[in-house]
Amino acid sequence: MTSADRLLGILELFSIDKPIWTVEEAAQKIGVSISTTYRYFNALTRSGLISPVRTGSYTLGPAIIEYDRQIQLSDPMLQAARPVMIELLDFDPEGSIVLMSRLYHNRVMCVEQMRGRGPQKPVAYERGRPMPMFRGATSKIILAHLPGRRLRQLFQLHAKEIAEAGLGRDFEQFKAEMARLRRAGACITGSELDSGRVGVAAPIFDPDKAIQGSLSFVLPDDRADERHLNRLAALTQIAARDIETAMAVPNKLSSALARRGAALRR
């Protein structure tokens, strides 16, 4: 590992389960001398990425918040998605949530969430919370569009989880299920992560057609009859294409969602 790898490795130690670390704990965890770890901690402290909370103990610092604000204000995918998400939510506002999520290493992370009217419980895909690849429409539609080599690597590492999720007991079954999801264009799942909730998700691609993330509609299962779900699946796919268009041509958002949505309502 390079020094940069070790420096980033220290940042990755900080988590919800263990938000505070000492230099000694970090040195033991990453297998580096205490003196070297002190240098890393000093560099991260100077940059504001970590901050001391008491003598010898550190937590994440204010620079993280500054970078998050910058993402919120300037990330092209977020800027393109927000107006589309607001418009999409109008098609079933009562108790529904629209999510935009991104591929994050071998996990999926929600980066934006918009809620409809009425009381509702939180969903598992909270903003900033890494989620597994193998459960929930939000993750599965991203998984299905990963390159074949990446799918094989994931199966080798997570065969048990994939089988438990009903995605295939061997790689051929897994590959066939991923092909089926790609052909469908959208993924619909029920109560896989949140009891009483149905998810409808469509993929979002970059200009080179590489998978970037997904757009998801989460609604109560008592509103999820087959006809309504099929309509939402079509709308979510249209909305995902609109996000792609807006990323490619900023400030020129397509009106396809409104036009086709009106046709689907009839």
GIPE-V539105 format. One record per helix or strand of 2 or more residues. SS is the DSSP state (h for helix, s for strand). FROM is the first residue (numbers start at 1). TO is the last residue. Records with the same first field share a line. If there is no record, write none. Layout:
SS = FROM-TO ; FROM-TO
//
This chain:
h = 3-13 ; 23-30 ; 34-47 ; 62-74 ; 76-89 ; 137-144 ; 148-164 ; 171-184 ; 221-223 ; 226-248 ; 256-265
s = 21-22 ; 50-54 ; 57-60 ; 97-104 ; 107-115 ; 130-131 ; 186-190 ; 197-205 ; 211-220
//
